Structures are given as structure tokens and as C-alpha cells.
Amino acid sequence: MHHPVIERELELKLVMSPERTIPVPARLLYLTDDPYAVHITFHTGSSAPVHWTFARELLVEGVFRPCGHGDVRIWPTKIDNRAVLSMALSSPDGDALLEAPAACVSAWLERTLRAVPPGTEAERLGLDAALAELLTPTPADDLWLRDPWPSDESPDGDS
């Protein structure tokens, strides 16, 4: 089965203070064989990029209204008359407030929603087919279905 990948490179802004931001190259990734999740990789200039994975539904909702709690919170806002998607990320390693261009994220999300419409994600996982395969009897199953212990009753009726 073919599993398309939907990617988008973009530049986010890491908010250091109300007056100061740092550009952060990032990559949005959607794997149709992992249909409930979105993946974001931040290239922070360190030896290893930073990866985040969270629910696609959370990002979709965050385009329209504040949502999320705990590790990932997303909300739309305007900064200097630009539509921006704010993302607050928290981990044991620290917290980050990032701003993404709302139009770029929305266009990318639209592509993911066309590839796997909401409500059809479970079909992509192939759980029904995998379960049917697991439950299909095999010749070896016949051995397990036979009674491994001889009957206590003798065949000729003697006790």
C-alpha cells in the first residue's frame, strides 16, 4: 500500500521576549500511515534537531481557536497585522513559544485533510485487516483445538 508523505519547510519564530524573536527553520511532516499525528522538526542549530509529535486534530483546532493543555497549546493571533499561529511547547528540557505563519500551516493542513479526511484515519491504519489476519485459523491451530488429554471413559464402557 502506498503511504504518501506531506511535507512543508517553513521558518518559525522562537519568541525570546515581546521585542525579540529568533528565526527557526522547521519542517512539518504528515505520514498517511500515521494518520492521527503531525510531526514538526525544529532545526535549532544544535547537533540534533528537535522533534515534536502531536495530534493533527489539535493543530487543526488551533488554527481557529485556542486549544490544548499541558505540553502543547496552540492558538491563532495577529502580530503586526499578520495572521500567526502561536505554539507553546513544554518538555522536561524546557519551554518554547513559537510563531508560525498561519497561511503556510493552514495550506499544509488542507493538504493533509485532502489526503486523509477527518473520520477516515482508522481506515488508514488497517486495523480491521490486521485483526482478520491474526484471527484467521491456520493448519497449526488444529493441533490446539484437539483435546490433548485422553478421555477418562474407556471406549468399551469398562470402568
C-alpha positions in Angstrom: 0.0 0.0 0.0 1.3 3.5 -0.9 1.6 5.8 2.1 2.0 9.5 0.9 4.1 11.9 2.9 3.1 15.6 3.1 5.9 17.9 4.0 6.4 21.6 4.3 9.6 23.6 5.1 9.0 26.9 6.8 10.5 29.4 9.1 9.1 29.8 12.6 10.0 32.4 15.1 11.1 31.5 18.6 9.9 34.2 20.9 12.6 35.2 23.4 10.7 38.3 24.6 8.0 40.6 23.4 10.6 42.5 21.4 12.9 39.7 20.3 12.4 36.6 18.2 14.9 34.2 16.6 14.2 32.5 13.2 13.9 28.7 13.5 13.8 26.6 10.3 11.3 23.9 10.7 9.7 21.0 8.7 6.1 19.9 9.0 5.5 16.3 8.3 2.4 14.2 7.9 2.6 10.5 7.3 -0.7 9.0 6.0 0.2 5.7 7.6 0.3 7.6 11.0 -2.9 9.5 10.2 -3.7 10.9 13.6 -0.4 12.7 14.2 1.6 15.6 12.8 5.3 15.8 13.2 7.4 19.0 13.5 11.1 19.1 13.3 12.9 22.2 14.5 16.4 22.9 13.3 17.8 24.9 16.2 21.4 25.0 15.2 22.4 22.3 17.7 23.9 18.9 16.7 20.5 17.2 16.6 17.1 18.7 15.5 14.2 18.8 17.9 11.2 16.6 17.1 7.7 17.1 18.3 4.7 14.9 17.5 1.1 15.6 18.5 -2.5 15.2 17.3 -3.4 16.6 13.8 -6.8 17.4 15.3 -5.1 19.7 17.9 -3.3 21.7 15.1 -6.5 21.9 13.0 -8.5 23.3 16.0 -5.6 25.6 16.9 -5.9 27.4 13.6 -9.4 28.6 14.6 -9.3 28.9 18.4 -7.1 28.4 21.4 -6.8 24.7 22.3 -4.6 22.2 24.0 -3.2 22.0 27.5 -0.1 20.6 29.1 2.8 20.0 26.7 1.2 21.5 23.6 -1.0 24.6 23.4 -1.9 26.3 20.1 -3.9 29.5 19.3 -4.3 31.9 16.4 -3.3 35.6 16.8 -2.3 38.6 14.8 1.1 40.2 15.1 1.9 43.4 13.1 -1.3 42.7 11.0 0.0 39.2 10.1 -2.1 36.0 10.9 0.1 33.9 13.1 -0.3 30.5 14.8 1.3 30.5 18.3 2.5 27.2 19.7 3.6 26.9 23.3 5.6 23.7 23.8 6.7 22.3 27.2 9.0 19.5 28.0 11.4 18.4 30.8 14.1 20.1 28.7 12.4 23.5 28.7 9.6 25.6 27.3 9.3 27.3 23.9 6.9 29.8 22.4 6.9 29.7 18.6 5.1 31.7 16.0 4.3 30.1 12.6 2.8 31.9 9.6 -0.9 30.8 9.7 -1.4 30.8 6.0 1.5 28.3 5.4 0.4 26.0 8.2 -3.3 26.2 7.1 -2.3 25.4 3.4 -0.2 22.4 4.6 -3.1 21.2 6.9 -5.5 21.4 4.0 -3.3 19.0 2.0 -3.3 16.6 4.9 -7.0 16.8 5.2 -7.5 16.1 1.5 -5.1 13.1 1.7 -6.8 11.6 4.8 -10.2 13.3 5.5 -11.2 13.6 9.2 -13.1 10.5 10.3 -11.2 8.2 7.9 -8.0 7.9 9.8 -8.8 4.5 11.3 -9.2 3.0 7.8 -5.6 4.0 7.0 -4.3 2.1 10.0 -5.6 -1.2 8.5 -6.6 -2.5 11.9 -9.6 -4.5 10.6 -7.4 -6.3 8.0 -4.6 -6.9 10.6 -7.1 -8.3 13.1 -8.7 -10.5 10.5 -5.3 -11.9 9.6 -4.5 -12.5 13.2 -7.8 -14.3 13.8 -7.7 -16.5 10.6 -7.2 -20.1 11.6 -4.1 -21.9 10.3 -3.4 -25.6 10.0 -1.3 -25.4 13.2 -4.4 -24.2 15.0 -6.0 -27.7 14.5 -3.4 -29.1 17.0 -4.5 -26.6 19.6 -8.2 -27.3 19.0 -7.9 -31.1 19.7 -8.3 -32.4 23.2 -4.8 -33.1 24.4 -5.9 -35.4 27.2 -7.5 -38.8 26.6 -10.9 -39.3 27.9 -11.4 -40.8 31.4 -14.1 -43.0 29.9 -12.9 -46.2 28.3 -14.0 -46.8 24.8 -15.6 -50.2 25.6 -17.6 -48.9 28.5 -15.4 -50.6 31.3 -14.8 -48.7 34.4 
